[in-house]
Amino acid sequence: MNVKQFRADLYELLSGASTVPVVWANQSSQKPPRPYMTLFIPTPSRPLHPEESRVTETQYRKTSQREADVSMNVYGHEAIEALSSLQSRIQNEQFSEKFRKKNIAVIDVGSVRDLSALLDTAWESRAQCDMRFRWTSVEDEPVIPMLSVATPEQVEE
């Protein structure tokens, strides 16, 4: 799984677990009406424990565990409740199985923070939570065979 696939799978999983619509924080299209949740991945991919192995005579496989921190913000009515519900839902058996099928592990679930603020002349309910996810990255690379090897005499020349 590469970063692009991780992002797509994570979006699908979190959208299914959320009680409010989910969008990317930096998307260019218009945000939905409140309440909604934004996802932001400030660290898209941190490699852990890289390994390299030869799969066939013509292919190497590079495998590593990867981690990403994901920041979730909910804007609108009952923002704290929406994030608290998401925290509970992704840790229940039904959603844990969905994450397992996508080969994504929930590593850490942070606290929900109340970021409610005065917006113009009205109070806006906002909440934020960070979570850490892990997945396995697999990249295949062709092996370029050596067609000949120089002898010591050829190296001296």
C-alpha positions, 0 to 999 in steps of 0.5 A: 500500500502506498500513501495515496492508497492509505489516504483513500482507504482511511477516508473511506473508513473514517467516513463510514465511522463518522456521524457527520460528513467528512472532507479533506481539510485542504480540499479546493471544493466547497465545504458542506454545511455544518456540522462536518469533519475535516481530515488533515495529515501533517505527517503523511508517512513515516517509515519504520523498520524497513526490510528488503528481500528478493522475491524472484530472480528479477525482483526485489521487494521493499517492505516497511511499516509506515505511520501517519498522524491524522488531525480531525476537526469537527465544526458545528453543532455537537462537535465534541459528541461527533468526535467522541462517537468516532473514537468509540466507533473505530475501536469497536469490533465491527470497525476494527474488522474493517480496519483489519481488512484494509491492513490499517491499524489504529495505534493511538487515539488522542483526547478530544479538545474543545476548540469552540470559539466566537465567530463573528457574533455567534458561538461556534462549536468546534472540536479536535482530535489527533489519531495515529495509524499504521500500515505496511508499505510494499514496493517492488523494484526490478533486479538489474542483472549483471551481464559480465564481471571484470577480471582483475586483469581488466580492472588494472588496464 
